[in-house]
Amino acid sequence: MHRSAAILLAALLVVVTASVLIGSNLVSPAAITDSAHPEHAIFVKRFERTLTGLVIGAAFALAGACMQGLTRNPLADPGLLGVNAGAAFAMVVAITVLGISTLQQYLWFGFLGAALATVTVHLVAGVGRGGATPVKLTIAGAALTAGLTSWTTALLLVDRSAVEQIRRWQVGSVAGRDPDVLLTALPALVVGAVLALAMTGALNSFALGDDLARGLGRRTGRDRVLVGTAIVLLAGTGTAVAGPIGFVGLVVPHVVRRLVGADHRLLVPFSAGYGAVLVVAADTLGRVVLPPTEVPVGLTSTLIGLVAIIWLVRQGRVAKL
């Protein structure tokens, strides 16, 4: 346990240091403490960007770990179960129909869209015998994602002026996010994180099946609502702030299971830490792979996640929940 925590803290220190120093221009370490240094302003902007990456990465990984535990589905991820698509559709509606133009304003539309998408997927999957099984949830999520993505594209085709406004957000990015945006989203993210950490015992019980969970004294209906609320707060708000950054919620929990095991009391907090590491590392990589331009973190995280999931599959190490 202590060794795993030390490795995580070291990884966080490395990626944060690299993020504030590395980019199209290297920043001298002296600029970190010297406010009169000519590169200090660059350091401040990169630090704000790094902080956003840490928070958003932790949020997506927490949401993914909770979603996989709640549905007992190793493929569960905010991007696969319609949460990201719901947030994107609601934000595009806010821009194209209601004329909302600032991120602080349409942040809450992203959260609302994520919540409605989550509820819709569970309602659809819950119809019929057996209730919301992992397979039915995946199918319902994929169908809703396809439908919402099509409607989002249709709205953007009708209102071309919204394309540029939404373009960079759609691929996922932590660049150019005003600190006020993160501050606006922080209360929802904190509540979601506290709920996720508080419900680790319930997630362990869900791994045994609903009947055994009830036999252990869990109120499964209430627990599902609380875990679902945490997922919506984390994934919906994270998507509204940074866009649908892919593979973080899917890959990170699988990697963490290899490091600390399947106990959600360790899996959930360590997923938050390694989610932050992944997003900040991917953002830093995106600044240097194609100079002088930047590759958005949504693309680099997807590439890293794709390589990781292929490796896990080839090793036979994608956990069965």
Rosetta blueprint (number, residue, H / E / L):
1 M L
2 H H
3 R H
4 S H
5 A H
6 A H
7 I H
8 L H
9 L H
10 A H
11 A H
12 L H
13 L H
14 V H
15 V H
16 V H
17 T H
18 A H
19 S H
20 V H
21 L H
22 I L
23 G L
24 S L
25 N L
26 L L
27 V L
28 S L
29 P L
30 A H
31 A H
32 I H
33 T H
34 D L
35 S L
36 A L
37 H L
38 P L
39 E L
40 H H
41 A H
42 I H
43 F H
44 V H
45 K H
46 R H
47 F H
48 E H
49 R H
50 T H
51 L H
52 T H
53 G H
54 L H
55 V H
56 I H
57 G H
58 A H
59 A H
60 F H
61 A H
62 L H
63 A H
64 G H
65 A H
66 C H
67 M H
68 Q H
69 G H
70 L H
71 T H
72 R L
73 N L
74 P L
75 L L
76 A L
77 D L
78 P L
79 G L
80 L L
81 L L
82 G L
83 V H
84 N H
85 A H
86 G H
87 A H
88 A H
89 F H
90 A H
91 M H
92 V H
93 V H
94 A H
95 I H
96 T H
97 V L
98 L L
99 G L
100 I L
101 S L
102 T L
103 L H
104 Q H
105 Q H
106 Y H
107 L H
108 W H
109 F H
110 G H
111 F H
112 L H
113 G H
114 A H
115 A H
116 L H
117 A H
118 T H
119 V H
120 T H
121 V H
122 H H
123 L H
124 V H
125 A H
126 G L
127 V L
128 G L
129 R L
130 G L
131 G L
132 A L
133 T L
134 P H
135 V H
136 K H
137 L H
138 T H
139 I H
140 A H
141 G H
142 A H
143 A H
144 L H
145 T H
146 A H
147 G H
148 L H
149 T H
150 S H
151 W H
152 T H
153 T H
154 A H
155 L H
156 L H
157 L H
158 V H
159 D L
160 R L
161 S H
162 A H
163 V H
164 E H
165 Q H
166 I H
167 R H
168 R H
169 W H
170 Q H
171 V H
172 G L
173 S L
174 V L
175 A L
176 G L
177 R L
178 D L
179 P H
180 D H
181 V H
182 L H
183 L H
184 T H
185 A H
186 L H
187 P H
188 A H
189 L H
190 V H
191 V H
192 G H
193 A H
194 V H
195 L H
196 A H
197 L H
198 A H
199 M L
200 T H
201 G H
202 A H
203 L H
204 N H
205 S H
206 F H
207 A L
208 L L
209 G L
210 D H
211 D H
212 L H
213 A H
214 R H
215 G H
216 L L
217 G L
218 R L
219 R L
220 T H
221 G H
222 R H
223 D H
224 R H
225 V H
226 L H
227 V H
228 G H
229 T H
230 A H
231 I H
232 V H
233 L H
234 L H
235 A H
236 G H
237 T H
238 G H
239 T H
240 A H
241 V H
242 A H
243 G L
244 P L
245 I L
246 G L
247 F L
248 V H
249 G H
250 L H
251 V H
252 V H
253 P H
254 H H
255 V H
256 V H
257 R H
258 R H
259 L H
260 V H
261 G L
262 A L
263 D L
264 H H
265 R H
266 L H
267 L H
268 V H
269 P H
270 F H
271 S H
272 A H
273 G H
274 Y H
275 G H
276 A H
277 V H
278 L H
279 V H
280 V H
281 A H
282 A H
283 D H
284 T H
285 L H
286 G H
287 R H
288 V H
289 V L
290 L L
291 P L
292 P L
293 T L
294 E L
295 V L
296 P L
297 V H
298 G H
299 L H
300 T H
301 S H
302 T H
303 L H
304 I H
305 G H
306 L H
307 V H
308 A H
309 I H
310 I H
311 W H
312 L H
313 V H
314 R H
315 Q L
316 G L
317 R L
318 V L
319 A L
320 K L
321 L L
